[in-house]
């Protein structure tokens, strides 16, 4: 049981670090222009939508991983 819990925690931290790296390295430098005064608002909106989408994906992955670990433990 402990090894599965440690695996889950490792996966959780790995996703957190990867998500932060993706946001800083890839999403951060995105710059959209051509909308005049609305450039900053559109930039922020697009980055926020991408960040929220990644968070939702990470939550779904962790939920599936948790369910898999606990089903495996219950069967054994």
C-alpha positions as CSV (number, residue, x, y, z in Angstrom):
1,X,0.0,0.0,0.0
2,X,2.8,2.5,0.9
3,X,4.5,2.0,-2.4
4,X,1.3,2.7,-4.3
5,X,0.7,5.8,-2.2
6,X,4.3,7.0,-2.8
7,X,3.8,6.4,-6.5
8,X,0.7,8.5,-6.5
9,X,2.4,11.3,-4.7
10,X,5.4,11.1,-7.1
11,X,3.0,11.3,-10.0
12,X,1.2,14.2,-8.5
13,X,4.4,16.2,-7.9
14,X,5.7,15.3,-11.4
15,X,2.5,16.7,-13.0
16,X,2.7,19.8,-10.9
17,X,6.3,20.5,-11.9
18,X,5.7,19.6,-15.6
19,X,2.6,21.8,-15.6
20,X,4.5,24.8,-14.1
21,X,7.3,24.3,-16.6
22,X,4.9,24.1,-19.5
23,X,3.2,27.3,-18.4
24,X,6.4,29.2,-17.8
25,X,8.4,28.0,-20.8
26,X,5.8,27.5,-23.5
27,X,2.7,29.4,-22.6
28,X,4.3,32.5,-21.0
29,X,6.1,33.8,-24.1
30,X,3.0,33.7,-26.3
31,X,2.2,37.2,-27.5
32,X,-0.8,38.0,-29.7
33,X,-1.0,41.4,-31.4
34,X,-3.1,43.1,-34.0
35,X,-6.2,43.8,-31.8
36,X,-5.1,47.3,-30.7
37,X,-6.1,48.1,-27.1
38,X,-7.3,44.6,-26.5
39,X,-4.0,42.8,-27.0
40,X,-3.4,42.4,-23.3
41,X,-6.9,41.3,-22.5
42,X,-6.8,38.7,-25.3
43,X,-3.3,37.5,-24.3
44,X,-4.4,37.1,-20.7
45,X,-7.7,35.4,-21.7
46,X,-6.0,32.8,-24.0
47,X,-3.3,32.1,-21.4
48,X,-5.9,31.7,-18.6
49,X,-8.0,29.3,-20.8
50,X,-4.9,27.2,-21.5
51,X,-3.9,27.2,-17.8
52,X,-7.4,26.2,-16.6
53,X,-7.5,23.5,-19.3
54,X,-4.2,22.0,-18.2
55,X,-5.4,22.1,-14.5
56,X,-8.5,20.1,-15.5
57,X,-6.5,17.6,-17.5
58,X,-4.1,17.2,-14.5
59,X,-7.0,16.6,-12.1
60,X,-8.5,14.0,-14.5
61,X,-5.2,12.2,-14.8
62,X,-4.6,12.2,-11.0
63,X,-8.2,11.0,-10.4
64,X,-7.7,8.1,-12.9
65,X,-4.4,7.2,-11.3
66,X,-5.9,7.3,-7.8
67,X,-8.8,5.1,-8.8
68,X,-6.5,2.6,-10.5
69,X,-4.3,2.4,-7.4
70,X,-7.1,1.9,-4.9
71,X,-8.9,-0.6,-7.1
72,X,-5.7,-2.6,-7.4
73,X,-5.3,-2.5,-3.6
74,X,-8.9,-3.6,-2.9
75,X,-8.5,-6.6,-5.3
76,X,-5.3,-7.8,-3.5
